[in-house]
Amino acid sequence: METQTPQTNKMKEAKKTGGLLFVGCLFIGMASGFYFGNLLVGMFSGMGLGFIMMAVAIASQASKK
C-alpha cells in the first residue's frame, strides 16, 4: 500500500492541471482551425501547444520543494 506524501499530492495536482491545460489548448486550436478553415492544422497546433503547457506545469511543480 502506497502512502500519500505532500510531494505526491502536489504532483497529482500538477498532472491534473496539465491535463486541463492540454484539453483547453486543444479546444482553442480546434476553434481557431475551424474559424480559419483548416481544422486539422488547428488541432495539431493546439495539441502541440497543449503538450508543451502540460510539460511546463508538471516541470514547474517538480522543481518546487
N, C-alpha and C positions, 0 to 999 in steps of 0.2 A: 504494500500500500504506500502510495506516494504522499508525502506531507507537503502542504502548501506553504511556501515561504513568501515573504513580501516581494522578493525579486521575481518569483514565479508568477505571482498575481499581476505584477506590473507588465511582465512580458505578455501575458494573456490579454491584458487590456491594450497593449501596443499592437498586437496582432489583430485584435478586433477593430481597432481604429484604422489600421492599414487596410483591412478588408473593406471597410466602409469608404475609405478614400478611393480604393480601386473601383468599386462599383459606381461611385459618384463621377469619377473621371471617365469611365466607360460610357455612362449615360450622357454626359456633356459632349463627348466625342461623337456619339451616335446622333445627338440632336444637331450638332454643327454639321456633320456629314449629310444629314437629311436636308438641312437648310441650304447647303451649298451644292446639293445634287450629287454627292458622291458618298454614299453611306458606308461603303467598305473602307475607304480611306479614313473617314471619321472614326469608325470602330477601331481600326488598328492604331490610330494615333491616340485615341482615348485609352486603349488598353496599354499601350506603351507608357503613357504618362501615369496611368494608374499603378503599374508595376513599380515605376520609379518612386512615386509618392509612398507606396506601401513600404518599399525598402528604406526610404528616409525615415518614416515613422518608427519602424522597428529598430533601425540602427541608432536613432537618437535616444530611444528608450534604453537600448542595450549599453550605451555609453554612460548613462547616468548610474551612479552607485547608490 
